[in-house]
Amino acid sequence: MKIQRSVALVTGSNRGLEKAIVSALLEAGAAKVYAAARDPGSVVCKDPRVVPLALDTRRPEQIAAAAIAAADITLLVNNAGVASSAGILTTSQSALENDFRTNVYGTLAVVKGFLPVLERARGGAAVVNVLSLTSLGSFPALGGYSASKAAAYSITQSLRAELKAKRIEVIAALPGPIDTDMVKDLPMPKTSPADVAKALLAGVERGEEEIFPDPVAVQMGALWNTSPKEYERAFASF
Ligand SMILES: NC(=O)c1ccc[n+]([C@@H]2O[C@H](COP(=O)([O-])OP(=O)(O)OC[C@H]3O[C@@H](n4cnc5c(N)ncnc54)[C@H](OP(=O)(O)O)[C@@H]3O)[C@@H](O)[C@H]2O)c1
């Protein structure tokens, strides 16, 4: 799908990767970007094409209102995410549930809420779910988060099959570590949000179903393609 002249909505647009995706969309010529955030007042971009929108992806009434307010979108970018849980044996049930509520159920609820809008889009539409390399193999230090991102990947595959006939592309973005608040305490090389955002949109334009938008992701994606078992072992050894 072409970004030029598209109308996009990005969830969680106030900071981190989402903020960079909004900027990259504007640079690539999007006609309008709904910058959705729990606190729309925290969206700082002043470009006239940006429309701040209140959207907590865990609140059904806000999803319904957003689907009315942003009834012209052709591209939905599901970015809002949390990493509350850690190791699968030590993490609390509430932290695990928190990750699933946002990363899995919230993402699915937003897609379902916007389906009538996306179905109406002339010329087709696209959904990008921002997942993680941990969708494809568990990173045990973040085992709970990995489980939620794996579930979100499975949902992405189901949606892709179900929405194909409606000309809605469903894309999985699978980044490695990005330099945002989410992993600020993890000592590892990270890619800048701006670079990830640009690579992500380039993958959307190329029509890729799985986008590996940074150098670590490209390397790990190649390993996953050749040997999912080696991929699992590589993550387990971190
Ligand atoms: N950082 C990484 O290394 C990395 C790697 C792979 C994938 N990812 C994925 O990339 C996405 C963006 O993460 P990030 O690194 O930018 O994290 P971040 O800096 O922690 O930002 C998370 C964003 O999600 C929003 N959010 C959380 N829960 C929400 C909800 N219920 N409704 C609406 N917005 C909500 C936050 O809004 P508030 O400001 O209101 O909290 C914030 O804007 C996530 O899906 C994450 O899993 C990140």
The ligand as a Gaussian input file, in Angstrom:
#p B3LYP/6-31G(d) Opt

LIG

0 1
 N       11.012000      -0.875000      22.586000
 C       11.303000      -2.057000      22.083000
 O       12.450000      -2.556000      22.195000
 C       10.278000      -2.823000      21.292000
 C       10.712000      -3.940000      20.575000
 C        9.777000      -4.668000      19.837000
 C        8.461000      -4.265000      19.820000
 N        8.069000      -3.188000      20.531000
 C        6.652000      -2.806000      20.474000
 O        6.564000      -1.528000      19.918000
 C        5.370000      -0.898000      20.389000
 C        5.733000       0.474000      20.894000
 O        6.534000       0.323000      22.067000
 P        7.545000       1.452000      22.566000
 O        8.867000       0.847000      22.578000
 O        7.306000       2.713000      21.823000
 O        7.049000       1.554000      24.063000
 P        6.802000       2.804000      25.020000
 O        7.797000       3.870000      24.781000
 O        6.669000       2.206000      26.370000
 O        5.394000       3.366000      24.510000
 C        4.239000       2.606000      24.680000
 C        3.091000       3.400000      24.108000
 O        1.908000       2.596000      24.172000
 C        0.908000       3.389000      24.764000
 N       -0.092000       2.576000      25.438000
 C        0.092000       1.624000      26.388000
 N       -1.088000       1.094000      26.745000
 C       -2.032000       1.730000      26.014000
 C       -3.436000       1.637000      25.932000
 N       -4.152000       0.774000      26.682000
 N       -4.087000       2.444000      25.060000
 C       -3.399000       3.322000      24.292000
 N       -2.076000       3.482000      24.334000
 C       -1.402000       2.679000      25.198000
 C        1.650000       4.300000      25.733000
 O        0.837000       5.388000      26.089000
 P        0.952000       6.128000      27.533000
 O        1.974000       7.223000      27.345000
 O       -0.416000       6.616000      27.790000
 O        1.429000       5.120000      28.531000
 C        2.818000       4.694000      24.863000
 O        2.465000       5.690000      23.932000
 C        4.794000      -1.818000      21.460000
 O        3.743000      -2.585000      20.918000
 C        5.967000      -2.705000      21.822000
 O        5.559000      -3.944000      22.334000
 C        8.940000      -2.440000      21.266000

